[in-house]
Amino acid sequence: MNEDVQMQFEILEESLESSVDHLQQELIKLRAGKANPHMLSGISVENYGQRTPLNQVANVGTLDAQTIIVQPWDKNLISVIEKEIQKANLGFNPQNNGERIMINVPPLTEERRKEIFKFVKNEEENCKISIRSARREALDGFKKLKENGLSEDEQKRAEVKVQEEIDKYIKKVEEIIDEKEKEIMTV
């Protein structure tokens, strides 16, 4: 295979992986009815004059399926962390016992589950748009390579291979979404 063609495939692969990784990162933050430390991954706190991610100033874990525990390494940060969790507007009511913060994750209502699933479907569509955009860029790259001497047969083979990759990643996205749907809709 031509080096330029190989490079186009590497760029395509990197773009597709990036799209799927972004989807997974967005979905991991969603509350799906049970406690998950990643629900707090977007929270940062003021620590020594700098904004620091929560997981860099405290242990974040789960006690059981309905409780998240935040244990700060510096006890002076407890009230700051508690305020940041409330400010994040995640629907949690953190409880501070002086040593750690406990967050009871309430079960989701049917309406909230549907609302979350709409967000999931929107993220799925955004990911698919990104994948189709990567396909278009790869195909455009092959057209330019054809203008610079790539044979038509090589271009057609590359286009078929691109579509196979796209199909594989679309299937991967759909599997991720199906799994998240089961997680969200299971009471």
Secondary structure, 3 states (H helix, E strand, C coil): CCHHHHHHHHHHHHHHHHHHHHHHHHHHCCCCCCCCHHHHCCCEEEECCEEEEHHHCEEEEEEECCEEEEEECCHHHHHHHHHHHHHCCCCCCEEECCCCEEEECCCCCHHHHHHHHHHHHHHHHHHHHHHHHHHHHHHHHHHHHHHCCCCHHHHHHHHHHHHHHHHHHHHHHHHHHHHHHHHHHCC
